Amino acid sequence: MEDKDRKFTPEKVMLLAADCGGFDRERSMAELWALAESNEMQPVAQVVQKREKPDGATYLGEGRLEEAKALCESLEVETCVFDDELTGVQLRNLEQALDRPVLDRTGLILEIFAKRAVTNEGKLQTELARLHYRLPRLIGLGGDLSRQGGGGAGGGGARRGAGESKLEYDRRHIRRRIEALQEKLEELQLRRAQTRRSRQKNGVPVVALVGYTNVGKSSLLNRICGAEIFAQDMLFATLDPTARKTTLPSGLQVIFVDTVGFVSRLPHNLVEAFKSTLEEAAYADLILKVCDLADPECASQLAVTDDVLNQLGCEDIPQTVVYNKADKAPDAVLFDTDALRISAATGDGVETLLQKIDEILSDRVRCIQILLPYDKMNLANILRERGTVTEEEYRDAGLFCRATVRREDLHLFLPYQYLE
């Protein structure tokens, strides 16, 4: 049978966690379940043990691990996924105790990012994050990397075994690769900064769509701009920033930027690696914080969004809360009177949202009527490139235009105002 005719069978996984009371573990496990499904896995069971703190060597207690191993065998579980970030020693010991591969929360997210990254920058950022994650865990990622001590005959004390040499070689290789990736990303970051400066020079406002993963940011961008951005009901459907230009009801041209979604306890290395992607929000003129109104954890998701935005220094940028998927929660009550209720799927409320954006950015544009003499047609080109022309008519005295222009360009056209 050819590969294309074979039916894909998702990998069966078990989810495990130690509930130490630091946060809502039930909600976190539900999110881990969704993350596993986003990684084309099939969760078949979950095991949670209440503890004061995780075991330093095996994370969970010995008895609970024995129960988990038996359950894995009966359910034919292939991989065990833990809802915390594990140390290299814990990873090694758990794989031995459970007799199957072990993945932690950060490793799972990194796998998803590696599969979904599309642009060169996204792939480099993902690889950098994976290497930062792997470096301190080399000793736990396989027996061949374990340290092997021993006394050396005819030498000055203990000598290094093959395992230690392999470990040090891998560490040097990873550090060199990290340095190379950082240099490449710095180059790409400079290009992104140049693109940003070009936008600022042209005076085109930027509206950043930010929020928790899978709240419908890409669907909203598609609805507003008519763009065909990949949008699917799964976590981390979008990893690379996408920018699209559109025109608001007032005639003002703006650029909407879709950013990577947030998730609770997003690994620090990922925040750092994707900072150049996320910082599109830090340079925006307006931030739309998109939430899922139908999700009972909507308030918590908004808190996660605020936390990441604060890390990026976005406190002084105008922000508007947008509750998406209102069609799935028609009776939900909004306690924030400034927030907007919309549905990217049906289009309800989107026009009101665009008008709201217009109001916030209203000081940037003016509507004008002008009559340009034919020896000033160079101004018509500026008007078309940097403004929005709604009407043109060639007359005996010159070119009549009804248009919307940026406030900083207004002085160019004031001498040619036309009053009918």
C-alpha positions as CSV (number, residue, x, y, z in Angstrom):
1,M,0.0,0.0,0.0
2,E,1.4,3.4,-0.9
3,D,2.1,5.9,1.9
4,K,-0.5,8.3,0.6
5,D,-3.2,5.6,1.1
6,R,-2.3,4.9,4.6
7,K,-4.5,6.3,7.3
8,F,-2.7,8.5,9.8
9,T,-2.8,7.1,13.3
10,P,-2.0,9.7,16.0
11,E,0.5,8.8,18.7
12,K,-1.2,7.7,22.0
13,V,0.0,9.7,24.9
14,M,-0.6,9.9,28.7
15,L,-0.6,13.3,30.5
16,L,1.0,13.5,34.0
17,A,1.5,16.2,36.5
18,A,2.2,17.0,40.2
19,D,-0.4,19.3,41.7
20,C,1.5,21.4,44.2
21,G,-1.1,24.1,44.5
22,G,0.8,26.9,42.7
23,F,-1.8,27.4,40.0
24,D,-5.0,25.9,38.5
25,R,-3.7,22.5,37.6
26,E,-7.0,21.3,36.2
27,R,-7.1,24.2,33.7
28,S,-3.4,23.7,32.9
29,M,-4.0,20.0,32.2
30,A,-6.9,20.9,29.8
31,E,-4.5,23.2,28.0
32,L,-1.9,20.4,27.9
33,W,-4.5,18.1,26.3
34,A,-5.2,20.7,23.6
35,L,-1.5,21.2,23.1
36,A,-1.0,17.4,22.6
37,E,-3.9,17.4,20.1
38,S,-2.3,20.3,18.2
39,N,0.9,18.2,18.0
40,E,-1.2,15.4,16.3
41,M,-1.2,13.3,19.4
42,Q,-4.1,11.4,21.0
43,P,-4.3,11.8,24.8
44,V,-5.9,8.7,26.3
45,A,-5.4,9.2,30.0
46,Q,-4.1,11.6,32.6
47,V,-2.5,11.1,36.0
48,V,-2.2,13.9,38.6
49,Q,-0.6,13.4,42.0
50,K,-1.1,16.0,44.8
51,R,2.3,16.7,46.4
52,E,3.9,19.5,48.4
53,K,6.6,19.7,45.7
54,P,7.8,17.6,42.8
55,D,10.4,14.9,43.5
56,G,13.8,16.1,42.5
57,A,14.8,12.8,40.8
58,T,11.5,11.4,39.4
59,Y,9.1,14.3,39.7
60,L,6.3,12.0,40.8
61,G,6.4,9.4,43.6
62,E,7.6,5.9,43.0
63,G,4.2,4.3,43.7
64,R,2.4,6.7,41.3
65,L,4.9,6.0,38.6
66,E,4.4,2.3,38.9
67,E,0.6,2.8,38.5
68,A,1.2,5.1,35.5
69,K,3.5,2.5,33.9
70,A,0.9,-0.2,34.3
71,L,-1.8,2.1,32.8
72,C,0.5,2.9,29.9
73,E,0.9,-0.8,29.1
74,S,-2.8,-1.5,29.3
75,L,-3.7,1.5,27.1
76,E,-0.7,1.0,24.7
77,V,0.6,4.5,25.4
78,E,3.6,5.4,23.3
79,T,4.8,8.6,25.0
80,C,4.3,10.3,28.4
81,V,3.8,14.0,28.5
82,F,4.4,16.0,31.7
83,D,2.7,19.3,32.5
84,D,5.9,21.0,33.8
85,E,9.4,21.7,32.6
86,L,11.6,18.8,33.7
87,T,15.3,18.6,34.4
88,G,17.7,16.4,32.4
89,V,18.0,14.0,35.4
90,Q,14.2,13.8,35.7
91,L,13.8,13.1,32.0
92,R,16.3,10.3,32.1
93,N,14.9,8.7,35.3
94,L,11.3,9.0,34.1
95,E,12.1,7.3,30.8
96,Q,13.7,4.4,32.8
97,A,10.8,4.2,35.2
98,L,8.0,4.4,32.6
99,D,9.9,2.4,29.9
100,R,8.9,4.8,27.1
101,P,9.8,8.3,25.8
102,V,9.0,11.3,28.0
103,L,8.2,14.8,26.9
104,D,7.7,17.8,29.1
105,R,5.4,20.8,28.5
106,T,8.2,23.0,27.1
107,G,9.4,20.2,24.8
108,L,5.9,19.7,23.5
109,I,5.5,23.4,22.7
110,L,8.8,23.3,21.0
111,E,7.7,20.4,18.8
112,I,4.6,22.3,17.8
113,F,6.7,25.4,16.9
114,A,9.1,23.3,14.9
115,K,6.3,21.8,12.8
116,R,4.4,25.1,12.3
117,A,7.2,27.6,11.6
118,V,7.0,28.7,8.0
119,T,9.3,31.7,7.5
120,N,13.1,31.5,7.7
121,E,13.0,33.7,10.8
122,G,10.4,31.6,12.5
123,K,12.5,28.4,11.9
124,L,15.7,30.0,13.2
125,Q,13.9,31.3,16.3
126,T,12.4,27.8,16.9
127,E,15.8,26.2,16.5
128,L,17.4,28.7,18.9
129,A,14.7,28.0,21.5
130,R,15.2,24.2,21.2
131,L,19.0,24.5,21.6
132,H,18.6,26.7,24.7
133,Y,16.3,24.0,26.1
134,R,18.5,21.1,25.1
135,L,21.8,22.5,26.4
136,P,21.3,22.0,30.2
137,R,19.5,18.7,29.6
138,L,22.2,16.9,27.6
139,I,23.1,14.7,30.5
140,G,19.6,13.4,30.7
141,L,18.9,12.9,27.0
142,G,20.2,9.4,26.5
143,G,22.6,7.1,28.3
144,D,25.4,7.6,25.7
145,L,25.8,11.2,27.0
146,S,26.2,10.2,30.7
147,R,29.4,11.1,32.5
148,Q,31.7,8.1,32.9
149,G,34.3,8.7,35.5
150,G,37.3,6.4,36.3
151,G,40.9,6.3,37.5
152,G,43.5,6.5,34.8
153,A,46.7,4.4,34.9
154,G,50.0,6.2,34.4
155,G,48.2,9.6,34.5
156,G,47.5,12.4,36.8
157,G,44.3,11.2,38.5
158,A,40.9,10.6,37.0
159,R,40.5,10.6,33.2
160,R,37.5,11.4,31.1
161,G,35.5,8.6,29.6
162,A,34.0,8.5,26.1
163,G,30.6,9.6,27.5
164,E,32.1,12.8,29.0
165,S,34.0,13.6,25.8
166,K,30.8,13.1,23.8
167,L,28.9,15.4,26.2
168,E,31.5,18.1,26.0
169,Y,31.6,17.9,22.2
170,D,27.8,18.2,22.0
171,R,27.9,21.2,24.4
172,R,30.5,23.0,22.3
173,H,28.6,22.2,19.1
174,I,25.3,23.6,20.5
175,R,27.0,26.7,21.8
176,R,28.6,27.4,18.4
177,R,25.2,26.8,16.7
178,I,23.5,29.2,19.2
179,E,26.0,31.9,18.4
180,A,25.5,31.4,14.7
181,L,21.7,31.5,15.0
182,Q,21.9,34.7,17.1
183,E,24.0,36.4,14.5
184,K,21.5,35.4,11.7
185,L,18.5,36.6,13.8
186,E,20.2,39.9,14.5
187,E,20.5,40.5,10.8
188,L,16.9,39.7,10.3
189,Q,16.0,41.9,13.2
190,L,17.8,44.8,11.5
191,R,15.8,44.2,8.3
192,R,12.6,44.1,10.3
193,A,13.6,47.4,11.9
194,Q,14.1,48.9,8.5
195,T,10.7,47.8,7.4
196,R,9.3,49.4,10.6
197,R,11.1,52.7,9.9
198,S,9.7,52.6,6.3
199,R,6.2,52.2,7.7
200,Q,6.7,55.1,10.1
201,K,8.2,57.2,7.3
202,N,5.1,56.6,5.2
203,G,2.9,57.3,8.2
204,V,0.9,54.1,7.8
205,P,-0.5,53.3,11.3
206,V,0.0,49.7,12.6
207,V,-2.7,47.8,14.4
208,A,-1.4,44.7,16.2
209,L,-3.6,41.7,16.9
210,V,-2.4,40.0,20.1
211,G,-3.9,37.5,22.5
212,Y,-4.0,33.9,23.6
213,T,-3.4,31.2,21.1
214,N,-6.6,30.0,19.2
215,V,-8.8,33.0,20.0
216,G,-9.4,33.8,16.3
217,K,-6.8,36.5,15.5
218,S,-6.0,35.1,12.1
219,S,-9.7,34.7,11.3
220,L,-10.3,38.3,12.3
221,L,-7.4,39.4,10.0
222,N,-9.0,37.4,7.2
223,R,-12.4,39.0,7.8
224,I,-11.0,42.6,7.9
225,C,-8.4,42.4,5.1
226,G,-9.8,39.6,2.9
227,A,-6.5,37.8,3.3
228,E,-6.1,34.1,3.2
229,I,-4.1,33.5,6.4
230,F,-4.0,29.9,7.8
231,A,-6.6,29.8,10.5
232,Q,-7.6,26.6,12.2
233,D,-9.2,25.6,15.6
234,M,-5.9,24.5,17.2
235,L,-3.3,26.0,19.5
236,F,-0.4,27.9,17.8
237,A,-1.9,27.8,14.3
238,T,0.0,31.0,13.6
239,L,3.7,31.3,14.5
240,D,5.0,33.9,12.0
241,P,3.9,37.5,12.0
242,T,1.6,38.4,9.1
243,A,1.0,42.0,7.9
244,R,-1.8,43.1,5.7
245,K,-2.9,46.6,4.6
246,T,-6.5,47.7,4.5
247,T,-8.5,50.9,4.4
248,L,-10.7,52.0,7.3
249,P,-14.2,53.6,6.8
250,S,-12.7,57.0,7.1
251,G,-10.3,56.3,4.2
252,L,-7.2,55.9,6.5
253,Q,-4.9,53.1,5.3
254,V,-3.6,50.9,8.1
255,I,-1.5,47.8,8.5
256,F,-2.9,44.9,10.6
257,V,-0.3,42.6,12.0
258,D,-1.2,39.1,13.3
259,T,1.3,37.8,16.0
260,V,2.1,34.5,17.6
261,G,-0.5,33.5,20.3
262,F,0.3,33.4,24.0
263,V,-0.2,30.5,26.3
264,S,-0.1,30.3,30.1
265,R,3.4,29.6,31.4
266,L,5.0,30.2,28.0
267,P,8.6,29.0,28.4
268,H,11.0,31.8,29.0
269,N,13.3,30.7,26.1
270,L,10.4,31.0,23.8
271,V,9.5,34.5,24.9
272,E,13.1,35.5,24.3
273,A,13.5,33.7,21.0
274,F,10.2,35.1,19.6
275,K,10.7,38.6,21.0
276,S,11.5,40.0,17.6
277,T,8.2,38.6,16.4
278,L,6.2,39.7,19.4
279,E,7.7,43.1,19.4
280,E,5.6,44.0,16.4
281,A,3.1,44.8,19.2
282,A,5.6,47.1,20.9
283,Y,5.9,49.3,17.8
284,A,2.2,49.4,17.0
285,D,0.0,52.5,17.1
286,L,-2.8,50.4,18.5
287,I,-3.1,47.0,20.1
288,L,-6.2,44.9,19.8
289,K,-6.2,42.3,22.7
290,V,-8.4,39.5,21.2
291,C,-10.1,37.1,23.6
292,D,-12.4,34.1,23.2
293,L,-15.7,35.1,24.7
294,A,-17.0,31.5,24.6
295,D,-14.0,30.3,26.8
296,P,-14.8,30.2,30.5
297,E,-11.1,31.0,31.1
298,C,-11.4,34.2,29.1
299,A,-10.4,36.5,32.0
300,S,-7.3,34.4,32.7
301,Q,-6.3,34.4,29.0
302,L,-6.5,38.2,29.1
303,A,-4.3,38.3,32.1
304,V,-1.7,36.2,30.3
305,T,-1.9,38.6,27.4
306,D,-1.4,41.6,29.6
307,D,1.5,39.9,31.3
308,V,3.4,39.3,28.1
309,L,2.6,42.8,26.8
310,N,4.0,44.3,30.0
311,Q,7.2,42.2,29.5
312,L,7.5,43.8,26.0
313,G,7.0,47.4,27.4
314,C,3.6,48.1,25.7
315,E,2.0,49.9,28.7
316,D,1.9,53.3,26.9
317,I,0.4,52.0,23.6
318,P,-3.4,52.4,23.2
319,Q,-5.1,49.1,23.8
320,T,-8.6,47.8,23.1
321,V,-10.1,44.6,24.3
322,V,-12.0,42.6,21.6
323,Y,-14.2,39.7,22.6
324,N,-14.3,37.3,19.6
325,K,-16.5,34.3,19.0
326,A,-19.6,36.1,20.3
327,D,-21.8,33.9,18.1
328,K,-20.9,31.0,20.5
329,A,-21.7,33.0,23.6
330,P,-24.7,35.3,22.8
331,D,-25.7,35.7,26.4
332,A,-22.3,36.5,27.8
333,V,-22.1,39.7,29.8
334,L,-19.3,42.2,29.3
335,F,-18.2,44.0,32.4
336,D,-15.7,46.1,30.5
337,T,-17.8,48.9,28.9
338,D,-15.0,49.8,26.5
339,A,-14.6,46.3,25.2
340,L,-16.1,45.2,21.9
341,R,-18.1,42.1,21.1
342,I,-17.5,40.6,17.7
343,S,-17.6,37.4,15.6
344,A,-14.9,37.0,13.0
345,A,-16.8,33.9,11.8
346,T,-20.1,35.8,11.0
347,G,-18.8,39.3,10.7
348,D,-21.0,40.6,13.5
349,G,-19.5,43.7,15.2
350,V,-16.5,43.9,12.8
351,E,-17.8,47.2,11.3
352,T,-18.2,48.7,14.8
353,L,-14.6,47.6,15.5
354,L,-13.3,49.3,12.4
355,Q,-15.2,52.5,13.4
356,K,-13.7,52.3,16.9
357,I,-10.2,52.0,15.3
358,D,-11.0,55.0,13.2
359,E,-11.9,57.0,16.3
360,I,-8.7,56.1,18.1
361,L,-6.5,57.0,15.1
362,S,-8.7,59.9,13.9
363,D,-6.1,62.6,14.7
364,R,-3.9,61.1,12.0
365,V,-6.1,62.0,8.9
366,R,-8.1,64.8,7.4
367,C,-10.7,64.7,4.6
368,I,-10.0,67.3,1.9
369,Q,-11.2,68.5,-1.5
370,I,-8.6,70.0,-3.8
371,L,-8.1,71.3,-7.3
372,L,-4.5,70.7,-8.4
373,P,-3.2,72.7,-11.3
374,Y,-1.7,70.5,-14.0
375,D,1.8,71.8,-13.3
376,K,1.4,70.3,-9.7
377,M,0.6,66.8,-10.8
378,N,3.5,65.5,-8.7
379,L,1.3,66.2,-5.7
380,A,-1.4,63.9,-7.1
381,N,1.1,61.0,-7.0
382,I,1.9,61.8,-3.4
383,L,-1.8,61.9,-2.7
384,R,-2.4,58.5,-4.2
385,E,0.6,56.8,-2.6
386,R,0.3,58.2,0.9
387,G,-3.4,59.0,1.1
388,T,-6.7,57.5,0.0
389,V,-8.4,59.1,-3.1
390,T,-12.2,58.6,-3.2
391,E,-12.9,60.7,-6.3
392,E,-10.9,62.1,-9.2
393,E,-12.1,64.3,-12.1
394,Y,-10.0,66.1,-14.7
395,R,-11.3,69.6,-15.2
396,D,-10.2,72.6,-17.3
397,A,-8.4,74.2,-14.4
398,G,-6.8,71.1,-13.1
399,L,-7.4,67.7,-11.3
400,F,-10.2,67.7,-8.8
401,C,-9.7,65.2,-5.9
402,R,-11.7,64.2,-2.9
403,A,-9.4,62.4,-0.6
404,T,-8.2,61.5,2.9
405,V,-4.7,62.6,3.8
406,R,-2.4,62.2,6.7
407,R,-2.3,65.1,9.1
408,E,1.5,65.6,8.5
409,D,0.9,65.9,4.7
410,L,-2.0,68.3,5.0
411,H,0.2,71.4,4.5
412,L,1.1,70.2,1.0
413,F,-2.5,70.5,-0.2
414,L,-3.9,73.4,1.8
415,P,-3.0,76.0,-1.0
416,Y,-5.2,74.0,-3.4
417,Q,-8.3,73.5,-1.3
418,Y,-11.5,73.6,-3.3
419,L,-14.9,74.8,-2.0
420,E,-17.9,74.0,-4.3
